[in-house]
Amino acid sequence: MKMCIACGMPMTQISEYPLYDISKNYCKYCANPDGSMMSFEQKLSILTANYIQTYKMDNNTAKYTAYTILKKLPAWRRNQ
């Protein structure tokens, strides 16, 4: 089973890959419409918004939490 290098999601079905391309090492939720991987800034923004909405965090706390989680993943280690 592959894990998304950008968010850590397990990818167990072909429908979880961008454009059904199992050669990709990131999931459809971390892909742009053309199948390319989102930038760190895009992913950070989306995850921050998710934390604000889901956990009712303020923007600074949500962004710090998202950054801390993302920087541990293979795709973003170089962005520390």
Secondary structure, DSSP 8 states (H G I E B T S, - for coil): -EE-TTT--EE-SGGGSGGG-TT-SS-GGGB-TTS-B--HHHHHHHHHHHHHHHH---HHHHHHHHHHHHTTSGGGGGG-
